[in-house]
Amino acid sequence: MRIRETLLGLVVLGLVFAGVFWARGRPPSPWAGDDVRSPGPSGPTSPAEAAMPDVTLADGVVDLGDVLVILSVTPRPPVAFARTRFRVRVESGGAPLALEGRRISFEMVMPMGDHRYTLVPGEDGWQEAEVVLPFCKSGNARWHAIVEGTVAGRPRVARFRLDLTRPGSAPSP
């Protein structure tokens, strides 16, 4: 009986070690970009994230070839747990274009719940959403904003990055 239990324990232990080596040898998740480390306030941690415009302190623009997607955030920098207004404008040649099926969603490296919002029409071709984002307990302030919709029958997606400020703390420079 003891030999059987010992052998079973060794098999389980071997499976655990094999799982550890398998997990360490896997490439990072494509969802998280080229690097799964949490980004810090010093900037992006992967080439994919570095290519995203930072809208923490200024408007961001993504050039999709024939159209531009502009994202504006108020207040700047955005504050965790506070109402933040996100404004999106899609344009070509300086003129606004209709964005159908428009929405903005937010995600970070670790799951923080469902943060999807429908953009509603605003002034001068802008689309808007009032958003409240939480601050991650890990201290990671980096969020990604994803603007999605259809322009002239073609689906469009633009990604931006932003860092939240803790409530009650001084804005970062």
C-alpha positions in Angstrom: 0.0 0.0 0.0 2.8 2.5 0.9 4.7 1.8 -2.4 1.5 2.5 -4.4 0.9 5.8 -2.6 4.6 6.8 -2.9 4.5 6.1 -6.7 1.3 8.0 -7.1 2.9 11.0 -5.2 6.0 10.9 -7.4 3.8 10.9 -10.6 1.8 13.9 -9.3 5.1 15.7 -8.4 6.5 14.9 -11.9 3.3 16.4 -13.5 3.6 19.5 -11.4 7.2 20.0 -12.5 6.4 19.3 -16.1 3.6 21.9 -15.9 6.0 24.5 -14.5 8.5 24.0 -17.2 5.8 24.0 -19.9 4.3 27.3 -18.5 7.8 29.0 -18.4 8.6 28.0 -21.9 5.4 29.4 -23.5 5.6 32.7 -25.3 3.7 35.6 -23.7 0.0 36.0 -24.4 -0.7 38.0 -27.6 -3.5 39.8 -25.7 -0.9 41.5 -23.5 1.4 42.5 -26.3 5.1 41.5 -26.5 5.7 41.8 -22.8 3.4 40.8 -19.9 5.1 42.9 -17.2 3.0 45.6 -15.7 3.8 49.0 -17.2 4.9 51.7 -14.9 4.5 55.5 -15.0 7.8 55.6 -16.9 6.2 54.4 -20.0 5.3 51.5 -22.2 6.9 48.1 -21.7 6.4 46.6 -25.2 6.7 47.8 -28.8 3.0 47.3 -29.3 2.2 49.5 -26.4 4.8 52.1 -27.4 2.9 52.5 -30.7 -0.3 53.5 -28.9 -0.9 57.2 -28.4 -0.8 58.2 -24.7 -4.0 60.3 -23.9 -3.1 60.8 -20.2 -2.1 64.5 -20.7 -3.0 65.3 -24.3 -5.3 64.2 -27.2 -4.2 61.1 -29.1 -4.5 60.4 -32.8 -4.5 57.0 -34.5 -4.0 57.2 -38.3 -5.8 54.3 -40.0 -4.7 55.3 -43.4 -7.8 56.9 -44.9 -9.2 58.1 -41.5 -8.0 59.6 -38.3 -9.4 58.6 -34.9 -8.9 61.2 -32.2 -9.4 60.6 -28.5 -9.7 63.4 -25.9 -10.0 62.9 -22.2 -11.4 65.3 -19.5 -10.0 65.9 -16.9 -6.3 65.4 -17.5 -4.8 63.4 -16.1 -7.8 61.1 -15.6 -8.5 60.2 -11.9 -9.5 56.7 -10.7 -13.0 56.3 -9.4 -14.0 59.7 -10.8 -16.2 60.5 -13.7 -14.1 61.0 -16.8 -15.4 62.2 -20.2 -14.0 60.4 -23.2 -14.6 62.1 -26.6 -13.9 60.4 -30.0 -13.9 62.0 -33.4 -13.3 60.2 -36.7 -12.3 62.4 -39.6 -10.9 62.4 -43.1 -9.4 65.6 -44.5 -10.4 67.5 -41.4 -14.1 66.7 -41.8 -15.9 64.5 -39.3 -17.1 61.1 -40.5 -20.0 59.1 -39.1 -19.0 56.3 -36.8 -21.6 53.6 -36.7 -21.9 50.9 -34.0 -19.6 53.1 -31.9 -18.2 52.1 -28.6 -15.3 52.5 -26.4 -14.0 49.8 -24.0 -11.2 49.7 -21.5 -8.9 46.9 -20.4 -5.6 46.4 -18.6 -3.2 43.5 -18.2 -5.2 41.9 -15.4 -9.0 41.5 -15.5 -10.8 44.5 -14.0 -14.3 43.8 -15.0 -16.4 44.8 -18.0 -15.8 48.4 -19.0 -17.7 48.9 -22.3 -19.5 52.1 -23.2 -21.6 53.2 -26.1 -20.5 56.5 -27.5 -23.3 59.1 -27.9 -23.3 62.0 -30.4 -21.9 65.2 -29.2 -21.0 68.6 -30.8 -19.0 69.1 -34.0 -18.9 65.4 -34.9 -17.6 64.2 -31.5 -18.9 61.0 -29.9 -18.8 60.9 -26.0 -19.0 58.6 -23.1 -18.9 59.3 -19.3 -16.7 56.6 -17.7 -15.6 55.6 -14.2 -12.5 53.4 -14.1 -11.1 51.8 -10.9 -7.5 51.8 -9.7 -5.9 48.4 -9.6 -4.9 47.1 -6.2 -1.6 46.0 -7.6 -0.7 49.7 -8.2 -0.7 49.4 -12.0 -2.3 52.6 -13.3 -2.1 51.7 -17.1 -5.3 51.2 -19.0 -5.9 50.7 -22.7 -8.9 52.4 -24.4 -10.2 50.7 -27.5 -12.4 52.6 -29.9 -14.5 50.4 -32.2 -17.1 51.2 -34.9 -17.8 51.1 -38.6 -16.9 53.9 -41.0 -18.4 53.8 -44.6 -19.1 50.1 -44.1 -15.5 49.2 -42.9 -14.9 48.1 -39.3 -12.3 50.3 -37.5 -10.4 49.8 -34.3 -8.0 52.2 -32.6 -6.1 51.6 -29.4 -4.8 54.2 -27.0 -3.1 54.1 -23.6 -3.6 56.1 -20.4 -2.5 56.2 -16.8 -4.9 56.9 -14.1 -4.0 59.1 -11.1 -4.9 57.9 -7.6 -7.8 59.8 -6.1 -6.5 62.7 -3.9 -3.0 62.6 -5.2 -1.2 65.4 -7.0 -1.4 65.2 -10.9 1.7 63.8 -12.5 3.8 66.2 -14.6 
